[in-house]
Amino acid sequence: MHFNHKTKEMVLVTDKKVKALMILNEDKDAWRTYVSKDMLEEAYQICEQYNSKYLRHVAGLYGNKLLSEPHREEDAAKMLFNSNVSFEQVVLNFIKDSK
């Protein structure tokens, strides 16, 4: 057995056959692992790359994280604008964070 990391192809060899297997979209759901490790920027990038249906959800998580970081309010606002977080909740988060 041989795995080519560049092409993501696995070649299996037996005494009678040779089979090549391609691994497609292996990291498509990797965003879940990144979220569990609080690596929200990476999770957002994966969702964006694959046009995931979870993109708006992850954008909300990432936006809220950015809101808690100093001097990242503008980045947080841009991220939350593209999220599934309601406008009212975004305003409340900004008010809470500014206190």
C-alpha positions in Angstrom: 0.0 0.0 0.0 1.3 3.5 -0.9 -0.3 6.9 -0.2 0.6 9.9 -2.2 -0.1 13.0 -0.1 0.2 15.4 -3.0 -2.5 13.7 -5.2 -4.4 12.1 -2.2 -4.3 8.8 -4.0 -3.9 5.5 -2.3 -2.5 2.6 -4.3 -3.2 -1.0 -3.1 -1.2 -3.8 -4.6 -1.9 -7.5 -4.3 -0.4 -10.4 -6.2 -3.3 -10.3 -8.7 -4.5 -6.7 -8.8 -3.5 -3.0 -8.5 -6.2 -0.6 -7.3 -5.9 3.2 -7.0 -8.3 5.0 -4.7 -8.8 8.8 -4.6 -9.7 10.6 -1.4 -12.0 13.5 -2.2 -13.2 16.3 0.1 -11.4 14.7 3.1 -11.3 17.9 5.1 -14.9 19.1 4.1 -16.2 18.5 7.6 -13.0 19.4 9.4 -14.6 22.6 10.6 -16.3 20.6 13.4 -12.9 19.6 14.8 -11.7 23.2 14.5 -14.8 24.5 16.4 -14.3 21.9 19.1 -10.7 23.2 19.6 -11.8 26.9 19.5 -9.9 27.4 16.2 -12.8 29.4 14.7 -10.9 31.2 12.0 -9.7 27.9 10.5 -13.3 26.5 10.8 -14.7 29.5 9.0 -12.1 29.2 6.2 -13.0 25.5 5.7 -16.7 26.3 5.5 -16.0 29.1 3.1 -13.8 26.9 0.9 -16.5 24.3 0.5 -19.5 26.7 0.6 -20.8 24.7 3.5 -24.3 25.1 4.8 -22.8 25.7 8.2 -20.9 28.9 7.1 -23.3 31.3 8.7 -23.3 29.4 12.0 -19.5 29.3 12.1 -19.4 33.0 11.2 -21.6 33.7 14.2 -19.3 31.8 16.5 -16.2 33.5 15.0 -17.8 36.9 15.1 -18.6 36.5 18.8 -15.0 35.4 19.5 -13.6 38.4 17.6 -15.9 40.7 19.6 -14.2 39.6 22.8 -10.8 40.4 21.5 -9.4 43.9 21.9 -9.6 46.2 18.9 -11.4 43.6 16.7 -14.8 45.2 16.8 -14.9 46.1 13.1 -13.8 42.5 12.1 -16.4 41.1 14.5 -19.1 43.3 12.9 -18.2 42.2 9.4 -18.3 38.5 10.5 -21.6 38.8 12.4 -23.2 40.6 9.4 -22.7 37.4 7.4 -23.8 35.1 10.2 -27.2 33.7 11.3 -27.1 35.8 14.5 -30.0 38.2 14.6 -29.4 41.9 14.4 -30.9 42.4 17.9 -28.5 39.8 19.4 -25.5 41.4 17.7 -26.4 44.8 19.1 -26.8 43.3 22.6 -23.4 41.6 22.3 -21.8 44.9 21.3 -23.4 46.7 24.2 -22.4 43.9 26.7 -18.8 43.9 25.4 -18.5 47.7 25.6 -19.2 47.7 29.4 
